[in-house]
């Protein structure tokens, strides 16, 4: 029986940011620690402990898998097909929330040509 990505939603912002990093390709932990603040303008920073707790959960849930990283000490991670489906479902959920906020006047209307 296929798993439903919606069963894992909502994701924490930190988990979603990790999945977005992995959506671009395989990453090792140190790169993820650097990518998340770069993507968020420094608004989100992960400690090493937080990151590896997230990675453990993502591995346990089948959203990511460990892949060879070129050295015994370094581990890299890859988004699974199910992990990509969960990330897409979370992105869609967040998009719907933004649309509702725009409709209620909490956010300005989107400019034409932009979501």
TAPELIN-V558925 format. One line per field, one symbol per residue. psi: psi as a letter, one per 40 degrees, with the letter a starting at -180 (. if undefined). burial: # if it has 16 or more other ideal C-beta (glycine too) atoms within 10 Angstrom, else .. A space follows every 10 residues. Layout:
psi = ???
burial = ???
//
This chain:
psi = hiihddeeii iidddddddd dddeiiiidd ddddddddde fedhhhiddd dddddddddd eediihiiee iddhiiihhi dddddddddd dddddddddd dddeediiii ihei.
burial = ....#..#.. #..####### ##...####. ###.##.... .....#.... #..##..#.. #.##....#. .....##.## .##.###.## .......... .......... .....
//
